[in-house]
Amino acid sequence: MGSSGLGKAATLDELLCTCIEMFDDNGELDNSYLPRIVLLMHRWYLSSTELAEKLLCMYRNATGESCNEFRLKICYFMRYWILKFPAEFNLDLGLIRMTEEFREVASQLGYEKHVSLIDISSIPSYDWMRRVTQRKKVSKKGKACLLFDHLEPIELAEHLTFLEHKSFRRIS
């Protein structure tokens, strides 16, 4: 059997560099799912804040004649992350801080295009998600009524919709 790249482990830096290099000069991604997979699974081995910090370090430390292109591709990767997983940038305060620091560094280096690529100000609010996932302590003293004849039809529909919502949101 010939030697192939399959089965070989990559370091985090190599994995991130591969994901970053998959973006072309216009920020388009080829038909690869690797960046999406990395962003979906990164929480298994490091937090989103640590991943953003790693990308920021790569951005800061880029050197050589193609460092501007590499920095731009890092910003494309960040933009991809923001567009595909916007809830992370609304719910994780550490990630929000790192993204703002990323924007400050890009601004200090004079890359206004990079600053606009990693803009999280237009992300919709996911406060409802934060509230939905918070558990309320239920007192076990009361009795539950399983009769529905005391409810108006619209009230029953609202209760059933809420119960279905709780079930459906658990599906990943």
Secondary structure, 3 states (H helix, E strand, C coil): CCCCCCCCCCCHHHHHHHHHHCECCCCCECCCCHHHHHHHHHHHCCCHHHHHHHHHHHHHCCCCCCHHHHHHHHHHHHHHHHHHCCCHHHHCHHHHHHHHHHHHHHHHCCCHHHHHHCCCCCCCCCHHHHHHHCCCCCCCCCCCCCCCCCCCHHHHHHHHHHHHHHHHCCCC
